[in-house]
Amino acid sequence: MVNTPSSTSDSEIAIIGTGPAGLMAAFELAKAGHPVTLYEKRPGPGRKLLIAGSSGLNITFDAASLEFAASYRESSPQFSRILETFSPSDWIAFIERMGIRTFKGTSRRYFVEGMKASILLKTWVDQLLAMGVRIEYQQECVGFEVTSGGVLLQLQKENVLASRSFKAVCFCLGGGSWEPKETPLRWPSLFKNQGIEFEEFVSSNVGFKVDWPAALLKEAEGLPLKNIVLQSAKGARSGDAVITSYGIEGTPVYFAGVLGNVNLDLKPDLTESQMLQKLENVRENLSPMRRVKKVLQLSPAALALVFHLTPKGEQADARLLVQRIKKFPLLLTERQPLAEAISSSGGISWNEVDLSVERFLMLRRFPGVFLAGEMLNWDAPTGGFLIQGSVSSGHVAARSLSLFVKNSG
């Protein structure tokens, strides 16, 4: 390892990470007139954004403020404040000011026109460069300390280690699910080594293992469970799920899946009495199971569940069969690992973060060190909540950091 002498950067502020939180923080700080340098350990920016947008970039969700904040679960008090400062409508307006159109889909999710993250990322980065933001690629932060002169960063490029001093720093290092080849993830040690409380990452927005019988998989593997509702101790969510070789995945599972027993409503648009009436109206002398197949219009995957996982005695009783369709029991035995997850829960504890108005999202014991994005210990479902939480926290951290720098002289 080659060391270079410590030096003061031309920029007042460093931002570590070029995900949505880092890009938003850089924009707000540059707009406020601060010289900013963005550091990224990869050869290019926004890898997580590109991954998230590979099949259609949804940017936020259409929900009232209370519902939106509640989606951040245990962190909803913090996000109520964060979203008040930079709301979903603010985020949509930000994107459209860059000349990129947005639209709302039937799922209440908002998307960028064209559904691709690459256009948004390129436009955003180009705008930052035009504002004077410097971006240094292939430089990884491997250490930091607060000094009388500000924050000293140790930055490594290949085998060269350099020290740079800044007035303040914002870390935007992401969650635990997007570096499957980096085991263990390196950045948490920067903070653990300083005695900062850290909750280990756990997979979130991920499928669960179910011990399916072989006969069911032969018939239904890869098929969608259309328009179901999954109910658990965590809540309820409607949508489509998919039967997989290992278990079950899809939006309802990501939102409300928990280890243990859950229930599926396989026909949420009909009540038990309405279904029973439909079965009784069939004139042919058919078994209850045959009647279900004839008139209830369940998806092939739902029919396979009912047929293979309902005891024969219940299949012969129309009332019991209808009750099972409305409250189909399922045992989720294991989460898929982090490498398979869309996101993660865990990260730096909120106990470590200043939540006062003047220093919101600054580490309490490290003046001038701010945090934003999924590296904080919060969790949210898919559907625009993750990127919204990241950009909103990046915006808020930047505002606080700007005040900190100005007040520090």
C-alpha positions as CSV (number, residue, x, y, z in Angstrom):
1,M,0.0,0.0,0.0
2,V,1.4,3.4,-1.1
3,N,0.5,6.3,1.2
4,T,0.3,9.9,0.0
5,P,0.5,13.0,2.3
6,S,-2.7,14.4,3.7
7,S,-4.1,17.4,1.9
8,T,-7.1,19.7,2.0
9,S,-9.5,19.1,-0.9
10,D,-10.6,21.9,-3.3
11,S,-14.2,20.9,-2.3
12,E,-15.8,21.8,1.0
13,I,-17.9,18.7,1.0
14,A,-17.5,15.0,0.1
15,I,-20.3,12.6,-0.7
16,I,-19.5,8.9,-0.7
17,G,-21.6,6.9,-3.0
18,T,-23.5,7.7,-6.3
19,G,-26.8,6.0,-5.7
20,P,-30.0,8.1,-5.6
21,A,-29.3,9.4,-2.1
22,G,-25.8,10.6,-3.0
23,L,-26.9,12.1,-6.3
24,M,-29.7,14.0,-4.6
25,A,-27.4,15.2,-1.8
26,A,-24.8,16.4,-4.4
27,F,-27.5,18.3,-6.3
28,E,-28.9,20.1,-3.3
29,L,-25.4,21.1,-2.0
30,A,-24.2,22.3,-5.3
31,K,-27.4,24.3,-5.8
32,A,-26.7,25.9,-2.4
33,G,-23.3,27.0,-3.7
34,H,-21.0,24.5,-2.0
35,P,-18.0,22.9,-3.9
36,V,-18.8,19.2,-3.9
37,T,-16.9,16.0,-4.8
38,L,-18.7,12.7,-5.2
39,Y,-16.6,9.5,-4.6
40,E,-17.6,6.2,-6.1
41,K,-15.6,2.9,-5.8
42,R,-16.9,1.6,-9.1
43,P,-15.9,2.8,-12.6
44,G,-19.3,4.4,-13.1
45,P,-22.2,5.9,-11.2
46,G,-25.5,4.6,-9.9
47,R,-25.2,0.8,-10.2
48,K,-28.1,0.1,-7.8
49,L,-30.3,2.5,-9.7
50,L,-29.5,0.8,-12.9
51,I,-30.3,-2.6,-11.4
52,A,-33.5,-1.4,-9.9
53,G,-34.6,0.1,-13.2
54,S,-33.6,-2.8,-15.4
55,S,-37.2,-4.0,-15.7
56,G,-39.0,-0.7,-15.3
57,L,-38.0,2.1,-13.0
58,N,-40.9,2.9,-10.6
59,I,-40.0,6.1,-8.8
60,T,-42.6,6.6,-6.1
61,F,-46.1,5.6,-5.1
62,D,-49.5,7.3,-5.0
63,A,-50.5,7.5,-1.4
64,A,-51.5,10.0,1.2
65,S,-48.8,11.2,3.5
66,L,-49.8,9.1,6.5
67,E,-50.1,5.9,4.4
68,F,-46.8,6.7,2.7
69,A,-44.9,7.2,6.0
70,A,-46.4,4.2,7.6
71,S,-44.9,2.0,4.8
72,Y,-41.5,2.6,6.5
73,R,-42.8,0.6,9.5
74,E,-40.6,1.1,12.6
75,S,-39.0,4.1,11.0
76,S,-42.2,5.9,10.1
77,P,-41.7,8.7,12.7
78,Q,-38.4,9.6,11.1
79,F,-39.8,9.3,7.6
80,S,-42.8,11.5,8.4
81,R,-40.4,14.3,8.9
82,I,-38.2,13.4,6.0
83,L,-41.1,13.2,3.6
84,E,-42.5,16.5,4.8
85,T,-39.3,18.2,3.6
86,F,-39.0,16.3,0.3
87,S,-42.3,14.6,-0.7
88,P,-43.2,12.3,-3.5
89,S,-44.7,15.2,-5.4
90,D,-41.4,17.1,-4.9
91,W,-39.5,14.1,-6.3
92,I,-41.7,13.9,-9.4
93,A,-41.3,17.6,-10.0
94,F,-37.5,17.2,-9.7
95,I,-37.5,14.6,-12.4
96,E,-39.7,16.5,-14.7
97,R,-37.6,19.6,-14.4
98,M,-34.8,17.6,-15.9
99,G,-37.0,17.1,-18.9
100,I,-38.0,13.5,-18.1
101,R,-41.7,12.7,-18.2
102,T,-43.4,10.6,-15.5
103,F,-46.7,8.7,-15.4
104,K,-48.8,6.8,-12.9
105,G,-49.6,3.1,-13.7
106,T,-52.6,1.1,-12.7
107,S,-50.8,-0.2,-9.6
108,R,-50.5,3.3,-8.1
109,R,-46.8,3.3,-8.9
110,Y,-45.2,6.2,-10.7
111,F,-42.7,5.5,-13.5
112,V,-40.4,7.4,-15.7
113,E,-41.4,7.5,-19.4
114,G,-39.6,4.8,-21.2
115,M,-39.3,2.8,-18.0
116,K,-35.5,2.9,-18.1
117,A,-33.2,4.1,-15.3
118,S,-30.3,4.8,-17.7
119,I,-31.8,8.0,-19.1
120,L,-32.6,9.4,-15.6
121,L,-29.1,8.5,-14.4
122,K,-27.3,10.1,-17.4
123,T,-29.4,13.3,-17.3
124,W,-28.8,13.6,-13.5
125,V,-25.1,13.1,-13.7
126,D,-24.7,15.5,-16.7
127,Q,-26.6,18.1,-14.7
128,L,-24.3,17.6,-11.7
129,L,-21.2,18.0,-13.8
130,A,-22.7,21.2,-15.4
131,M,-23.2,22.5,-11.8
132,G,-19.5,22.0,-11.1
133,V,-19.7,18.8,-9.0
134,R,-16.6,16.7,-9.3
135,I,-17.0,12.9,-9.6
136,E,-14.0,10.7,-8.7
137,Y,-14.5,7.1,-9.7
138,Q,-12.7,3.9,-8.5
139,Q,-12.0,5.6,-5.1
140,E,-13.2,3.8,-2.0
141,C,-13.4,5.4,1.4
142,V,-11.7,3.1,3.9
143,G,-11.6,5.3,6.9
144,F,-12.6,8.6,8.5
145,E,-12.0,10.7,11.5
146,V,-13.3,14.0,12.8
147,T,-10.5,16.6,13.4
148,S,-10.3,20.2,14.5
149,G,-10.3,21.1,10.8
150,G,-13.2,19.0,9.7
151,V,-13.5,15.4,8.5
152,L,-10.5,13.5,7.3
153,L,-11.1,10.8,4.8
154,Q,-8.9,7.9,3.8
155,L,-9.5,7.2,0.1
156,Q,-8.1,4.2,-1.7
157,K,-7.6,3.9,-5.4
158,E,-6.1,0.6,-6.4
159,N,-3.1,0.3,-4.0
160,V,-2.7,4.0,-3.3
161,L,-4.1,5.4,-0.1
162,A,-4.7,9.2,0.1
163,S,-6.0,11.4,2.9
164,R,-8.3,14.3,2.1
165,S,-9.8,16.9,4.5
166,F,-13.3,18.3,4.1
167,K,-15.6,20.5,6.1
168,A,-18.3,17.9,6.1
169,V,-19.1,14.5,4.6
170,C,-22.3,12.7,3.6
171,F,-22.1,8.9,3.4
172,C,-24.6,7.3,1.1
173,L,-23.4,3.7,0.9
174,G,-26.6,1.7,0.3
175,G,-28.0,-1.3,1.9
176,G,-26.9,-4.9,2.2
177,S,-28.5,-6.5,-0.8
178,W,-26.8,-5.0,-3.8
179,E,-23.2,-6.3,-3.4
180,P,-23.6,-10.1,-3.6
181,K,-20.0,-10.6,-4.6
182,E,-18.6,-8.5,-1.7
183,T,-18.8,-10.9,1.3
184,P,-18.7,-9.5,3.9
185,L,-19.8,-6.1,2.8
186,R,-16.9,-3.7,3.5
187,W,-18.4,-0.4,4.4
188,P,-20.0,-1.4,7.8
189,S,-16.6,-1.9,9.3
190,L,-15.9,1.8,8.8
191,F,-18.6,2.5,11.4
192,K,-18.4,-0.6,13.6
193,N,-14.7,0.1,14.2
194,Q,-15.7,3.5,15.6
195,G,-18.1,1.9,18.0
196,I,-21.2,2.9,16.1
197,E,-24.3,0.7,16.7
198,F,-25.1,-1.4,13.7
199,E,-27.9,-3.8,13.1
200,E,-26.8,-6.6,10.8
201,F,-28.4,-6.7,7.4
202,V,-31.3,-9.1,6.8
203,S,-32.9,-9.8,3.4
204,S,-36.1,-7.8,2.7
205,N,-38.5,-7.7,-0.3
206,V,-37.6,-11.3,-0.9
207,G,-39.3,-14.6,-1.5
208,F,-39.9,-17.2,1.1
209,K,-39.3,-21.0,1.1
210,V,-42.4,-23.2,1.1
211,D,-42.2,-27.0,1.2
212,W,-44.3,-27.7,-1.8
213,P,-45.2,-31.3,-2.7
214,A,-43.6,-32.5,-5.9
215,A,-47.0,-33.0,-7.6
216,L,-47.9,-29.3,-7.1
217,L,-44.6,-28.1,-8.5
218,K,-45.0,-30.3,-11.5
219,E,-48.3,-28.6,-12.2
220,A,-47.8,-25.0,-11.0
221,E,-44.1,-24.1,-10.9
222,G,-43.6,-20.7,-12.5
223,L,-47.3,-19.9,-12.6
224,P,-48.8,-16.7,-11.2
225,L,-51.3,-16.5,-8.4
226,K,-53.3,-13.6,-9.8
227,N,-55.1,-11.0,-7.7
228,I,-54.6,-12.5,-4.3
229,V,-54.3,-11.0,-0.8
230,L,-51.6,-12.2,1.6
231,Q,-52.5,-11.6,5.2
232,S,-50.0,-11.9,8.1
233,A,-49.1,-10.4,11.4
234,K,-47.2,-7.8,9.4
235,G,-50.3,-6.7,7.5
236,A,-52.0,-7.4,4.2
237,R,-51.2,-6.7,0.6
238,S,-53.0,-7.5,-2.6
239,G,-51.3,-8.3,-6.0
240,D,-49.8,-11.2,-7.9
241,A,-47.4,-13.8,-6.5
242,V,-45.6,-16.6,-8.3
243,I,-45.1,-20.2,-7.2
244,T,-41.4,-21.0,-7.6
245,S,-39.2,-24.1,-7.1
246,Y,-38.2,-22.9,-3.7
247,G,-41.5,-21.3,-2.5
248,I,-43.3,-18.1,-3.3
249,E,-42.4,-14.6,-4.3
250,G,-44.1,-11.4,-5.5
251,T,-45.3,-8.0,-4.2
252,P,-47.8,-9.4,-1.6
253,V,-45.0,-11.7,-0.2
254,Y,-42.4,-8.9,-0.2
255,F,-44.8,-6.6,1.7
256,A,-46.5,-8.9,4.2
257,G,-44.3,-12.1,4.2
258,V,-43.2,-13.3,7.6
259,L,-41.6,-16.5,8.9
260,G,-44.4,-18.8,10.0
261,N,-48.1,-19.0,9.2
262,V,-49.7,-16.6,6.7
263,N,-53.1,-16.8,4.9
264,L,-53.9,-16.2,1.2
265,D,-57.3,-14.9,0.0
266,L,-57.4,-16.6,-3.4
267,K,-60.7,-14.8,-4.4
268,P,-60.7,-11.4,-2.8
269,D,-63.4,-10.0,-5.0
270,L,-66.1,-12.4,-3.6
271,T,-67.3,-13.1,-0.1
272,E,-67.7,-16.6,1.2
273,S,-71.5,-16.4,0.9
274,Q,-71.2,-15.1,-2.7
275,M,-68.9,-18.0,-3.6
276,L,-71.1,-20.5,-1.9
277,Q,-74.1,-19.2,-3.8
278,K,-72.3,-19.6,-7.1
279,L,-71.4,-23.2,-6.3
280,E,-75.0,-24.0,-5.3
281,N,-76.3,-22.5,-8.5
282,V,-74.5,-25.1,-10.6
283,R,-77.2,-27.4,-12.0
284,E,-74.9,-30.3,-12.9
285,N,-74.3,-33.0,-10.3
286,L,-70.6,-32.1,-9.8
287,S,-68.3,-32.4,-6.8
288,P,-67.6,-29.1,-4.9
289,M,-64.1,-29.1,-6.3
290,R,-65.4,-29.4,-9.9
291,R,-67.9,-26.6,-9.2
292,V,-65.0,-24.4,-7.9
293,K,-63.2,-25.0,-11.1
294,K,-66.2,-24.3,-13.2
295,V,-67.6,-21.1,-11.8
296,L,-65.0,-19.3,-9.5
297,Q,-62.5,-18.5,-12.2
298,L,-59.5,-19.1,-10.0
299,S,-56.1,-19.0,-11.7
300,P,-54.5,-22.3,-12.6
301,A,-51.9,-21.8,-9.8
302,A,-54.7,-21.1,-7.3
303,L,-56.6,-24.2,-8.4
304,A,-53.4,-26.3,-8.0
305,L,-52.9,-25.0,-4.5
306,V,-56.5,-25.8,-3.5
307,F,-56.4,-29.3,-5.1
308,H,-53.0,-30.4,-3.8
309,L,-53.0,-28.8,-0.4
310,T,-56.7,-29.2,0.7
311,P,-57.6,-32.3,2.7
312,K,-60.0,-34.6,0.8
313,G,-62.6,-34.2,3.4
314,E,-62.7,-30.4,3.0
315,Q,-62.7,-30.8,-0.8
316,A,-66.0,-32.7,-0.5
317,D,-67.6,-30.0,1.6
318,A,-68.5,-26.8,-0.3
319,R,-68.7,-24.6,2.8
320,L,-65.3,-25.8,4.1
321,L,-63.8,-25.5,0.6
322,V,-65.0,-21.9,0.3
323,Q,-63.6,-21.0,3.7
324,R,-60.2,-22.4,2.7
325,I,-60.2,-20.4,-0.5
326,K,-60.8,-17.2,1.4
327,K,-58.2,-18.0,4.1
328,F,-55.8,-20.5,2.6
329,P,-53.1,-21.4,5.1
330,L,-49.4,-21.3,4.1
331,L,-46.3,-21.9,6.1
332,L,-43.3,-19.7,5.1
333,T,-40.2,-21.6,6.5
334,E,-37.2,-19.5,5.4
335,R,-36.3,-16.2,3.8
336,Q,-34.3,-16.2,0.6
337,P,-30.7,-14.9,1.3
338,L,-29.4,-11.4,0.9
339,A,-27.9,-12.2,-2.5
340,E,-31.4,-12.9,-3.8
341,A,-33.1,-9.9,-2.1
342,I,-34.3,-6.7,-3.6
343,S,-33.4,-4.8,-0.5
344,S,-32.4,-5.2,3.2
345,S,-33.4,-4.2,6.6
346,G,-30.6,-3.3,9.1
347,G,-27.9,-0.8,9.0
348,I,-26.7,2.1,11.2
349,S,-29.1,2.5,14.2
350,W,-31.2,5.6,14.4
351,N,-29.9,5.9,18.0
352,E,-26.6,7.1,16.5
353,V,-28.2,9.8,14.4
354,D,-29.0,13.4,15.5
355,L,-32.7,14.1,14.8
356,S,-32.7,17.8,15.8
357,V,-33.8,20.3,13.1
358,E,-30.3,21.8,12.8
359,R,-28.3,18.6,12.5
360,F,-30.9,16.1,11.1
361,L,-29.2,12.8,9.9
362,M,-25.7,13.7,11.4
363,L,-23.9,11.2,13.5
364,R,-24.2,12.4,17.1
365,R,-20.7,11.6,18.1
366,F,-19.1,12.7,14.8
367,P,-19.8,16.3,14.0
368,G,-19.8,16.9,10.2
369,V,-20.5,13.3,9.3
370,F,-24.0,12.8,7.8
371,L,-25.8,9.7,6.5
372,A,-28.5,9.1,4.0
373,G,-30.2,6.3,2.1
374,E,-30.4,2.6,2.8
375,M,-27.3,2.4,5.0
376,L,-29.6,3.6,7.8
377,N,-31.7,1.0,9.6
378,W,-35.0,1.3,7.8
379,D,-37.1,-1.0,5.7
380,A,-39.8,-0.4,3.1
381,P,-41.7,-2.4,0.4
382,T,-41.0,-2.2,-3.3
383,G,-43.1,0.0,-5.5
384,G,-41.3,3.3,-5.3
385,F,-40.8,3.5,-1.5
386,L,-37.1,2.5,-1.5
387,I,-36.0,5.1,-4.0
388,Q,-38.3,7.7,-2.5
389,G,-36.8,7.1,1.0
390,S,-33.3,7.4,-0.5
391,V,-33.7,10.6,-2.4
392,S,-35.8,12.2,0.4
393,S,-33.2,11.4,3.0
394,G,-30.4,12.6,0.6
395,H,-32.2,15.9,0.2
396,V,-32.7,16.3,4.0
397,A,-29.1,15.3,4.8
398,A,-27.8,17.9,2.3
399,R,-29.9,20.7,3.8
400,S,-28.7,19.9,7.3
401,L,-25.1,19.6,6.1
402,S,-25.3,22.9,4.4
403,L,-26.5,24.6,7.6
404,F,-23.7,22.8,9.5
405,V,-21.0,24.1,7.2
406,K,-22.4,27.7,7.2
407,N,-22.8,27.7,11.0
408,S,-19.2,26.3,11.4
409,G,-17.8,29.3,9.5
